[in-house]
Amino acid sequence: MATLLDRTAPRAPASEFPARLSLTPKSTLVGQLDGAWWPRSRDLDVELPPLVAALDEVWGRITRVTVNPTHWPVIPHKVPVSGHTVHVGWFTEQHPDKLILLSLTLGRWDLLVIPPETEPAATARLMAAAAIPGSVLTADMLMANEADISSGIRDARSREDTWETEGGACMAPFGHPIGQRALPAPGNTWR
C-alpha cells in the first residue's frame, strides 16, 4: 500500500502542537528506555521539530535521530529545528517502535514510539511503563504486553456484549449458551 503525502498542504506551526512525551526521571538507574513519545502522525518532517525542541531543553542539542522505516512512509535526511539541523537516519535492525536520539556532547537516548492511532488509555499505560527508572522492559516487550492487555479488554467487552444480547442466558463452562434441552428435567433425569 502506498502512502501519499501532500507536501504543499499548509501545516500547523510546530510550536502549536507540543510533543507528547513521558521521560524517565533523572536517576542512577539505567533502563532500556528513556521514556516514550506519542506522535500525532507518521510525518517526521512535522513530528520531529516539536520533539527535538522539547528535548533540546532537557537533554541538550539533539543532532541525530534514527528510526526504523517500517512505520514511517517518508524519512527526510535533514529536519530544521529551532536554529539547527537534525540529521535523520534509518536502520531496519532497530525496533520499529523505538526512536534513538543522539547528541554530540551528551550521549544517546532511546524512546518508545507509541503509534499515533493508539487509544489514550493504552497510551497512558505505555508512557508510564516506558518512564520507569531502571526498567528492563524493551520497546518490543512493552508493545507485546500492551497488545495482550488490549486483546484481553476487547475479549472482556465481547463477553459482556454477548451476555447482554442473550439476556443473561445460562452459560456452559466454556462460554457457550446452554439451551433448554441441555438443562436437567425435573426428577434428575435427562431428556
C-alpha positions, 0 to 999 in steps of 0.5 A, a space after each residue: 500500500 502506498 502512502 501519499 503525502 501532500 507536501 504543499 498542504 499548509 501545516 500547523 506551526 510546530 510550536 502549536 502542537 507540543 510533543 507528547 512525551 513521558 521521560 524517565 526521571 533523572 536517576 542512577 538507574 539505567 533502563 532500556 528506555 528513556 521514556 516514550 513519545 506519542 506522535 500525532 502522525 507518521 510525518 517526521 518532517 512535522 513530528 520531529 521539530 516539536 520533539 527535538 525542541 522539547 528535548 533540546 531543553 532537557 537533554 541538550 542539542 539533539 543532532 541525530 535521530 534514527 528510526 526504523 522505516 517500517 512505520 514511517 512512509 517518508 524519512 527526510 535526511 535533514 529536519 530544521 529545528 529551532 536554529 539547527 539541523 537534525 540529521 535523520 537516519 534509518 536502520 531496519 535492525 532497530 525496533 520499529 517502535 523505538 526512536 534513538 536520539 543522539 547528541 554530540 556532547 551528551 550521549 544517546 537516548 532511546 524512546 518508545 514510539 507509541 503509534 499515533 492511532 493508539 487509544 489514550 488509555 493504552 497510551 497512558 499505560 505505555 508512557 508510564 511503563 516506558 518512564 520507569 527508572 531502571 526498567 528492563 522492559 524493551 520497546 518490543 516487550 512493552 508493545 507485546 504486553 500492551 497488545 495482550 492487555 488490549 486483546 484481553 479488554 476487547 475479549 472482556 467487552 465481547 463477553 459482556 456484549 454477548 451476555 447482554 444480547 442473550 439476556 443473561 442466558 445460562 452459560 456452559 463452562 466454556 462460554 457457550 449458551 446452554 439451551 433448554 434441552 441441555 438443562 436437567 428435567 425435573 426428577 434428575 433425569 435427562 431428556 
